[in-house]
Amino acid sequence: MDIIYEFVPYGERFEPRPATIVLDVGMRTVPGVIDHHHPEAEPECTASLIAKYPELVLDHLSPFRASAPQGSLPPLRIVTHRLPDFDSLASIFLTLKLLEMGKINPLLERIARYTRLVDSASLPKEIELSSTPYSILRALFSGARKKEAEINQERLAEGLRFMRFLYTKSEEGYEIEENRRLFSGIDRYERAMRKVENDYFQYLDDLNRAEKIVLNLPLSDQPGRQRVDGLIVQNPTSFLLKEWSRRDLSQSSQRKGFSLLVTNFGGQRYILGVDPEMGVNLRGLGGLLNQKEAQRRGAEGKPPTHLWYEGNCPFFNYRIIDSPQDGTALSHNDVVGCLWAFSQSLS
C-alpha cells in the first residue's frame, strides 16, 4: 500500500476524509480523525486512543479497502502535525501495524502506554534519561539545520524506524521503558545516549542564564494554591531542559525541582508548562495572555488570527500554554507580567 504523508500546522481542524487518517491534529476524536487536543477528548494521547479504540482507524478505512480491486489499493493519506513528535510518530506506527494485523496486540499496547507517559510529561523521575526511548529520539532529532519540509520527512523516517526497533525488541522480551542494553552496540543509538548525557551540561548553562522565580499556582483538583519553583529561560540550548529542570532538587529553592518552565524561542514563541506531579495547573493564564495579545495586535493594526493554546483538554488539564501559531505580538515583559499578575491574583 502506498502512503502519502502530509504535515500541517498545530491546531488545524479536520473533518473525516475518504482514504485519509488524521493523527494528533484535527481537534476531533471520530473515525478518521484522532486527536486529543480538544475539550471533548478523553484523557489519553493519540497513540493510546488508537490502542483503546482501534475502530477509529478500522471502521473509517474498511470501505476504502473493501472497494478497491484485489491487490490494487489506492494510496492512503496520513495527516499529522508539522515537526512530528513521539506521539504523532507512535500513532502513525500503530495505525500501520493495525492495518497490517487487524488488531492491537500487547506489544502495541505497551508502546501506547509508554507514549502516554511521554506525551503527558509523566516519565518517572528515577528513570535514567539516557536509557529511555523518549530522550534518545529527542537526541536523534536535535540540531537539525534544514528546511522544515526536509526535517519533517527525516523525522518521519527516523521515527518509524525507531518504533519498529522498539516493537521488535519488545517482541524479543526486552523492557523498553528504560534499558541501556537495548541500545548498546548500535552506533546511532549509542551516540544518541552520549548526546543525552552531554545535554545535562547544556542544561547547566541554561540554568546559569535563567531567571529563577517562586510563585503561586492553582491546584488542579481542588480549590487553593501552591507555591512552586519556576524557571524562565530565553533561547534554551538544552533539548531536555524540561526533564532536567524538573529533576533538579538541589538548585530549586523548595528542593522539589522547577515545577514551572517558561521558555522563549526568539521572542516569537513561548511555551509554559508545569510538572503534572505537582498537582497544579495554569488555568486562567491563557485567558490573560489572549486578552493582552488582542490589545497589542489591535494597537498595532494586526488581525488576531490565532490564539494562545491553553491546554484546555482533559489530557493536559491546563498544564501547558503555547503562543499563537503565527508568533506572539507580546514582548517578553508582557508575557512575564501576565504570569506575575496571574500568580498574584491567587494570593
C-alpha positions, 0 to 999 in steps of 0.5 A: 500500500502506498502512503502519502504523508502530509504535515500541517500546522498545530491546531488545524481542524479536520473533518473525516476524509475518504482514504485519509487518517488524521493523527494528533491534529484535527481537534476531533476524536471520530473515525478518521480523525484522532486527536486529543487536543480538544475539550471533548477528548478523553484523557489519553494521547493519540497513540493510546486512543488508537490502542483503546479504540482501534475502530477509529482507524478500522471502521473509517478505512474498511470501505476504502479497502473493501472497494478497491480491486484485489491487490490494487489499493489506492494510496492512503493519506496520513495527516499529522502535525508539522515537526512530528513528535513521539506521539504523532510518530507512535500513532502513525506506527500503530495505525500501520501495524493495525492495518497490517494485523487487524488488531492491537496486540500487547506489544502495541499496547505497551508502546501506547502506554509508554507514549502516554507517559511521554506525551503527558510529561509523566516519565518517572523521575528515577528513570535514567534519561539516557536509557529511555526511548523518549530522550534518545529520539529527542537526541536523534532529532536535535540540531537539525539545520534544514528546511522544515519540509526536509526535517519533517520527512527525516523525522518521519523516517527516523521515527518509524524506524525507531518504533519498529526497533522498539516493537521488535525488541519488545517482541524479543522480551526486552523492557523498553521503558528504560534499558541501556542494553537495548541500545548498546552496540548500535552506533546511532543509538549509542551516540544518541545516549552520549548526546543525552548525557552531554545535554545535562551540561547544556542544561547547566548553562541554561540554568546559569542564564535563567531567571529563577522565580517562586510563585503561586499556582492553582491546584488542579483538583481542588480549590487553593494554591501552591507555591512552586519553583519556576524557571524562565529561560530565553533561547534554551540550548538544552533539548531536555531542559524540561526533564532536567529542570524538573529533576533538579532538587538541589538548585530549586529553592523548595528542593522539589525541582522547577515545577514551572518552565517558561521558555522563549524561542526568539521572542516569537514563541513561548511555551509554559508548562508545569510538572503534572506531579505537582498537582497544579495547573495554569488555568486562567493564564491563557485567558490573560495572555489572549486578552493582552495579545488582542490589545497589542495586535489591535494597537498595532493594526494586526488581525488576531488570527490565532490564539494562545493554546491553553491546554484546555483538554482533559489530557493536559488539564491546563498544564501547558500554554503555547503562543499563537501559531503565527508568533506572539505580538507580546514582548517578553515583559508582557508575557512575564507580567501576565504570569506575575499578575496571574500568580498574584491574583491567587494570593 
